[in-house]
Amino acid sequence: MNHKNYFMNKEDKYSKLLVDSGLFFYGHSKGSFILPSHGYALWKNIQNSLDKKFAKHGIKNVLLPTLIPFELLEKEKQHIAGFSPECFYVEKIGEKKLENSLVLRPTSEVLFYDWYRQILQSYQQLPFLYNQWCSVFRAEKNTNPFFRNTEFLWQEGHTLHSNEKEARELTLSILTDYQDYAENILGLGIIVGRKSEGEKFAGALESYTVECLLPDGQCLQLATSHYFGDNFCRLMNVKFQNKDNQIQYPFSTSWGTSTRAIGAVVKTHADNWGLVLPFDIAPIQIAFIVIGQSEELINYYQEIYSMLSPIYRCQLYNKNSRFNLNILQADKEGCPFKIILGKEEMEKYQITLVRRDHIERKITIDLEINEWERKLIPAYEKYMESLSELLDDKTKEQMVNFQGESIQHFKKNLKQGKLCGIIGKENEKFQKKLSQKSIEFRDNHMFPENNLTELKNKIKNGVKGLFLIPFCNDLNCEKKMKDQVISYSIRYLPILEKKNKKIKKCLFCQSDTEIVAYLGRSY
Amino acid sequence: MNHKNYFMNKEDKYSKLLVDSGLFFYGHSKGSFILPSHGYALWKNIQNSLDKKFAKHGIKNVLLPTLIPFELLEKEKQHIAGFSPECFYVEKIGEKKLENSLVLRPTSEVLFYDWYRQILQSYQQLPFLYNQWCSVFRAEKNTNPFFRNTEFLWQEGHTLHSNEKEARELTLSILTDYQDYAENILGLGIIVGRKSEGEKFAGALESYTVECLLPDGQCLQLATSHYFGDNFCRLMNVKFQNKDNQIQYPFSTSWGTSTRAIGAVVKTHADNWGLVLPFDIAPIQIAFIVIGQSEELINYYQEIYSMLSPIYRCQLYNKNSRFNLNILQADKEGCPFKIILGKEEMEKYQITLVRRDHIERKITIDLEINEWERKLIPAYEKYMESLSELLDDKTKEQMVNFQGESIQHFKKNLKQGKLCGIIGKENEKFQKKLSQKSIEFRDNHMFPENNLTELKNKIKNGVKGLFLIPFCNDLNCEKKMKDQVISYSIRYLPILEKKNKKIKKCLFCQSDTEIVAYLGRSY
């Protein structure tokens, strides 16, 4: 069977798979979407993964309103200029025209800073480390499920610090969190970089980005982290009294990632059978398939299920009367593992485990405890015996069952530990294989190019991917680039300059430069 | 000290306490609010409590868009009629006027049914059991933090069933969930009832309600659950093929509760010192107060903290340099328990526990393990020894530390179990006391009244609470009631008719009736 990525040049099938696998449904208003239960659970798991990372920095979640008074948004002209053609305006409530119109948040900078301005007084309150999970609204002409929607979900963190160093460090710590999330949780081959002058977020001194090259050769911005210096605080008049009793502006950061991540995961990992979801974020991590309906078999299934369901997200797939249709459904929905239980498995006290990345391979796991494990049981029984000797007769009587149950529980724990150990190891291999495939694709689609004519030829001839070009990072040259290489943009520059780099000539102004820019088409 | 409720006739202090304790902040646009981290965490805990209850029925969360095309909303004329003066309309995107205006969801019935219509085909897919947590938008003239806001947070469940019985049962099961949530989690003295003809939700055959009498004598609708028959499905053209291959309309329910619950909890439980939050939903369940700064004491604190923080939401309160200011802060924020650790506690290997409902009372807990516990240790040591004998020499060497650590861990577990046992018991008493106070208040503010003139006199004389009146539950009489008893409404009727009820005369038409209606002022 061909495990070539499903979406290589099969753009149209993407949306169908999203709907069929229950991740996505079209909303009634243009470009909006419904998250059905499967898609919602996936997004919740992504949230939990990131919240854990954010919490390590002391970041807490808050929630601000959806509506922004237009006059407040206007304070940040530079910012609104970028968003205003995409904004949704509320100018009427019931039949009543509003004097001051309201805007549905395209992003919440002004709301955060307006709040911070009112509550911040002293350096002792800093840092402010707040994040919000919410929906944002941007009218998009060409919509594309999860990649470009008029209403989508994201998180936006906005922090304030009393000094530059701390703010810069947080910007980069969060970038590292995003990198780890994209590589190790989503299993994506990514590149981490900083944005060029022309691509930086309005008002930011530095913008960093995590980008992923998708199978169609286009580049997706997965997450960004910005350092603002005190620019935003000056603009929004957010001040505090520092240790020396002087009034100053705090230093700030912002950072975010969105439901685009779901699109990236689907496009990168899906195969001919449907979704392939990374283990940590999969709504169902283990799909149970039971072949047969005997009472004995159902009991056997329940025994296994009760061992695994406290640890993993498990679900029995039994909606179809034929078991292979249930298998197809679990595969389409991207469950990382299937556990198949039939008469044979039951009789041999085994289970059959199948990994989603290799669905022909059946892994047989023996549940019979081994010789060494068998030795542990008498030791435990003796221990229980010694505990019971400590009790008085009356308590002992009450505890008779307890002792028996404890030994049962101990045996179950042995099996459970063993089973989880094997699943854990298989998951490491599974996750590694997902990542490797994506990393290889990325590495095979990066093309160093020092000649503008050659670059244009390659693009004309259909070469897709990232072009590494010498570039001076001047705004004028970035404009020239956009005029000459239509539909392409500078996706990122390396974060750290390597030592002993070769000096080359910028492709657009021929000045000397050490910078290599990554040129690509973006989503 | 007087533990009389803080908000009895002190309405103005309510908002100040909300802001000071970090539950609430005013949004920039009228009637909107910010949930700061403390308020957000409280709401998340409420969500988790309810999600667990909903999950038992197989209900899953989904998320639908914020914007509803006006033409879709218009399909449900009866429904929109109730909401249209309160609706926020989007009629412009950027500079472009929209042909079809959009409405910010005041509630999501039409979006759910529009989705269901597209995905439902066969009885095999039913029931549809979906819920969403989201914000809703209703322009309100007189806003009141958490009780009446233009944008607030809620959950709305919308289910479809193939038969009436199942739908009716779910409506009542959810009502029972809400009752348990309000009584046992929020600690509120509530009344559960059904709505009168005039107060039923538009389109509902039955509306049930959980209401709470707040300290100002006004009644708050905390949660509702509605049974629609097939009314909504007919209107929205949602159909399915039943077992007999015939096309029919499903039976549906909806149910919801909102951030109003936070307002009810605050007003009901707060005292002179600030918030008093129920244990299950408190953002911080145990506040640690450390008196002193010696290294020894910090280590002692860390020992206790490490036992409790895996089980409870714990936080060290140390922002103020004076410990009693930290105590005041923890009390203002409503932490159910404080653990106070000073030199004396450390030297005696004790902790001091203080319950928020009785802040003068200090509960001393001895951490020294008792005689019986001491006997358990040699038994466990012997067990560890017997395990180590099973190992070969090399493994044994690697495990030397493991054995020692296990015994340490065992001792720690003994102390942890003991400590949690005591905290659990104190929490039962704490929660019971919160509930009792609220239940007593409710019971002391219910007044049977069989005479209309008397009723009017009592209200005129400032009697506040619920008036139990004979009422025929006819729409005309409900209208008469509203004309004659200004600002009052029928809050609910009993769900089940008691047997052998006395027949009385309806206060407004003098016809015979067995129904007792609960008349009150509502939020």
Boltz contact constraints between the chains, C-beta under 6 A:
constraints:
  - contact:
      token1: [A, 27]
      token2: [B, 65]
      max_distance: 6.0
  - contact:
      token1: [A, 28]
      token2: [B, 69]
      max_distance: 6.0
  - contact:
      token1: [A, 28]
      token2: [B, 72]
      max_distance: 6.0
  - contact:
      token1: [A, 28]
      token2: [B, 114]
      max_distance: 6.0
  - contact:
      token1: [A, 29]
      token2: [B, 67]
      max_distance: 6.0
  - contact:
      token1: [A, 29]
      token2: [B, 69]
      max_distance: 6.0
  - contact:
      token1: [A, 29]
      token2: [B, 102]
      max_distance: 6.0
  - contact:
      token1: [A, 32]
      token2: [B, 65]
      max_distance: 6.0
  - contact:
      token1: [A, 34]
      token2: [B, 64]
      max_distance: 6.0
  - contact:
      token1: [A, 34]
      token2: [B, 115]
      max_distance: 6.0
  - contact:
      token1: [A, 35]
      token2: [B, 62]
      max_distance: 6.0
  - contact:
      token1: [A, 35]
      token2: [B, 63]
      max_distance: 6.0
  - contact:
      token1: [A, 36]
      token2: [B, 62]
      max_distance: 6.0
  - contact:
      token1: [A, 37]
      token2: [B, 60]
      max_distance: 6.0
  - contact:
      token1: [A, 37]
      token2: [B, 62]
      max_distance: 6.0
  - contact:
      token1: [A, 40]
      token2: [B, 61]
      max_distance: 6.0
  - contact:
      token1: [A, 40]
      token2: [B, 62]
      max_distance: 6.0
  - contact:
      token1: [A, 40]
      token2: [B, 63]
      max_distance: 6.0
  - contact:
      token1: [A, 60]
      token2: [B, 37]
      max_distance: 6.0
  - contact:
      token1: [A, 61]
      token2: [B, 40]
      max_distance: 6.0
  - contact:
      token1: [A, 62]
      token2: [B, 35]
      max_distance: 6.0
  - contact:
      token1: [A, 62]
      token2: [B, 36]
      max_distance: 6.0
  - contact:
      token1: [A, 62]
      token2: [B, 37]
      max_distance: 6.0
  - contact:
      token1: [A, 62]
      token2: [B, 40]
      max_distance: 6.0
  - contact:
      token1: [A, 63]
      token2: [B, 35]
      max_distance: 6.0
  - contact:
      token1: [A, 63]
      token2: [B, 40]
      max_distance: 6.0
  - contact:
      token1: [A, 64]
      token2: [B, 34]
      max_distance: 6.0
  - contact:
      token1: [A, 65]
      token2: [B, 27]
      max_distance: 6.0
  - contact:
      token1: [A, 65]
      token2: [B, 32]
      max_distance: 6.0
  - contact:
      token1: [A, 65]
      token2: [B, 151]
      max_distance: 6.0
  - contact:
      token1: [A, 67]
      token2: [B, 29]
      max_distance: 6.0
  - contact:
      token1: [A, 69]
      token2: [B, 28]
      max_distance: 6.0
  - contact:
      token1: [A, 69]
      token2: [B, 29]
      max_distance: 6.0
  - contact:
      token1: [A, 72]
      token2: [B, 28]
      max_distance: 6.0
  - contact:
      token1: [A, 85]
      token2: [B, 94]
      max_distance: 6.0
  - contact:
      token1: [A, 88]
      token2: [B, 90]
      max_distance: 6.0
  - contact:
      token1: [A, 88]
      token2: [B, 93]
      max_distance: 6.0
  - contact:
      token1: [A, 89]
      token2: [B, 92]
      max_distance: 6.0
  - contact:
      token1: [A, 90]
      token2: [B, 88]
      max_distance: 6.0
  - contact:
      token1: [A, 90]
      token2: [B, 90]
      max_distance: 6.0
  - contact:
      token1: [A, 92]
      token2: [B, 89]
      max_distance: 6.0
  - contact:
      token1: [A, 93]
      token2: [B, 88]
      max_distance: 6.0
  - contact:
      token1: [A, 93]
      token2: [B, 139]
      max_distance: 6.0
  - contact:
      token1: [A, 94]
      token2: [B, 85]
      max_distance: 6.0
  - contact:
      token1: [A, 102]
      token2: [B, 29]
      max_distance: 6.0
  - contact:
      token1: [A, 114]
      token2: [B, 28]
      max_distance: 6.0
  - contact:
      token1: [A, 115]
      token2: [B, 34]
      max_distance: 6.0
  - contact:
      token1: [A, 139]
      token2: [B, 93]
      max_distance: 6.0
  - contact:
      token1: [A, 151]
      token2: [B, 65]
      max_distance: 6.0
  - contact:
      token1: [A, 375]
      token2: [B, 390]
      max_distance: 6.0
  - contact:
      token1: [A, 379]
      token2: [B, 386]
      max_distance: 6.0
  - contact:
      token1: [A, 379]
      token2: [B, 387]
      max_distance: 6.0
  - contact:
      token1: [A, 383]
      token2: [B, 383]
      max_distance: 6.0
  - contact:
      token1: [A, 386]
      token2: [B, 379]
      max_distance: 6.0
  - contact:
      token1: [A, 387]
      token2: [B, 379]
      max_distance: 6.0
  - contact:
      token1: [A, 390]
      token2: [B, 375]
      max_distance: 6.0
